[in-house]
Amino acid sequence: MKLYDMELSGNCYKIRLLCGLLGIDYERVPVDLMQGQHKTEDFLRLNPRGQIPVLEDAGALIWDSSAILLYLARQYGGEQWLPLAAKPMAEVMQWLSLAQNELLYGLARARAAKKFNRPWDVEQCQQHGRLGLQVLERQLATNVWLAGSQPTIADIACYPYVALAPEGGVALAEFPAVLAWMQRIRELPGYVAMPGIGAD
Amino acid sequence: MKLYDMELSGNCYKIRLLCGLLGIDYERVPVDLMQGQHKTEDFLRLNPRGQIPVLEDAGALIWDSSAILLYLARQYGGEQWLPLAAKPMAEVMQWLSLAQNELLYGLARARAAKKFNRPWDVEQCQQHGRLGLQVLERQLATNVWLAGSQPTIADIACYPYVALAPEGGVALAEFPAVLAWMQRIRELPGYVAMPGIGAD
């Protein structure tokens, strides 16, 4: 299995984290975003969106972090990480959507603007991100995990850009249930860290 | 089944369209966004994000358009609209993500800025949306449907804001494969239209 990857990408980290938790070995192929490698014709053949992560596995070529999480959960995770019945599966999907909306266009963009000089409106992004954190806080005030009674790819999809939020200028102190949930994720067997996110 | 709905919302239309194609009857509960009904405490109990659509069905309460599509496909669509094997399911998910990213934050935001006076940067949104259209065009130049060999919720998720793109100032003429795909969707048995999208 090959993961086209960049160390500082929260979207790539989602995949590395799930691989860690599932005990999956894979080869990391670093993609040099600073040199525009993700926009070359060679890379666009792997992913027409020109983004990382991309996963190659036994004839499957999957782009998009949510799609890769789903693929790994279905292929290697039994029903623990992605239940198959309609209602619990849709509940997992709700949080994958939050991760792709408020967290990505809010928290991750605020971080990208501050850390990588991207042209986003930082305040608008921070505000959008805080809306996402409020929804997470509301859910985690009365639930141990985001969907159902055990960790799923819902938690894995939301965790990285929440944990990296302070790099985008969004403090987490006012979200105590979110902080406790982050700690629970860090205690999962197989947990791996990334730069900017604590290992303990 | 109850759908909390607004006629002009492309995200709500995704659900109405899939219900039409699946032949599902449901009750529409209009939500008055102009009056801020979606931000009331009553509504936040249905959806902590304060957004439409929300679906109530036999004890399930699902928010988020992608999650509702997944729910309906699993509950009522067999494996046609959402295949269950890892690779084809992940392929469907790729396009659900495109719909939640380039199409929503690009095409839908450009439309919302122009049509509903929302505070988004129209040109930035149009540019982001065109990137999504290019990815769709590339896929549809050699494929009849977005994922696999028959229509899935991937097509349903992407169609509305693509079809509404001209309302956001994004012309579709340079995307002939996308236009042909839109026509195929309109010919599906059970197809329903919405204001701004042709019925024929």
Contacts between the chains, C-beta under 8 A, distances in Angstrom:
chain1	res1	chain2	res2	distance
A	48	B	134	7.6
A	48	B	135	4.6
A	48	B	138	4.8
A	48	B	139	6.9
A	49	B	98	7.4
A	49	B	102	7.7
A	49	B	131	7.4
A	49	B	135	5.4
A	59	B	87	7.9
A	60	B	86	7.4
A	60	B	87	4.6
A	60	B	90	7.3
A	62	B	87	7.5
A	62	B	90	4.9
A	62	B	91	7.4
A	62	B	94	7.0
A	63	B	94	6.1
A	64	B	93	6.9
A	64	B	94	4.8
A	64	B	97	4.4
A	64	B	98	7.6
A	65	B	97	7.9
A	66	B	93	5.7
A	66	B	96	7.5
A	66	B	97	5.0
A	67	B	90	4.5
A	67	B	91	7.4
A	67	B	93	3.9
A	67	B	94	4.4
A	67	B	97	6.1
A	68	B	90	7.0
A	70	B	86	7.8
A	70	B	89	6.1
A	70	B	90	5.1
A	70	B	93	4.8
A	71	B	86	5.1
A	71	B	87	6.8
A	71	B	89	7.5
A	71	B	90	3.7
A	71	B	93	7.9
A	74	B	84	7.6
A	74	B	85	7.3
A	74	B	86	3.7
A	74	B	89	5.9
A	74	B	90	7.3
A	75	B	86	3.9
A	75	B	87	7.9
A	84	B	74	7.6
A	84	B	84	6.8
A	85	B	74	7.3
A	86	B	60	7.4
A	86	B	70	7.8
A	86	B	71	5.2
A	86	B	74	3.7
A	86	B	75	3.9
A	87	B	59	7.9
A	87	B	60	4.6
A	87	B	62	7.5
A	87	B	71	6.8
A	87	B	75	7.9
A	89	B	70	6.1
A	89	B	71	7.5
A	89	B	74	5.9
A	90	B	60	7.3
A	90	B	62	4.9
A	90	B	67	4.5
A	90	B	68	7.0
A	90	B	70	5.1
A	90	B	71	3.7
A	90	B	74	7.3
A	91	B	62	7.5
A	91	B	67	7.4
A	93	B	64	6.9
A	93	B	66	5.7
A	93	B	67	3.9
A	93	B	70	4.8
A	93	B	71	7.9
A	94	B	62	7.0
A	94	B	63	6.1
A	94	B	64	4.8
A	94	B	67	4.4
A	96	B	66	7.4
A	97	B	64	4.4
A	97	B	65	7.9
A	97	B	66	5.0
A	97	B	67	6.1
A	97	B	100	6.0
A	98	B	49	7.4
A	98	B	64	7.7
A	100	B	97	6.0
A	100	B	100	4.6
A	100	B	101	6.2
A	101	B	100	6.2
A	101	B	104	7.4
A	102	B	49	7.7
A	104	B	101	7.4
A	105	B	105	5.6
A	119	B	124	7.7
A	121	B	121	7.7
A	124	B	119	7.7
A	131	B	49	7.4
A	134	B	48	7.6
A	135	B	48	4.7
A	135	B	49	5.4
A	138	B	48	4.8
A	139	B	48	6.9
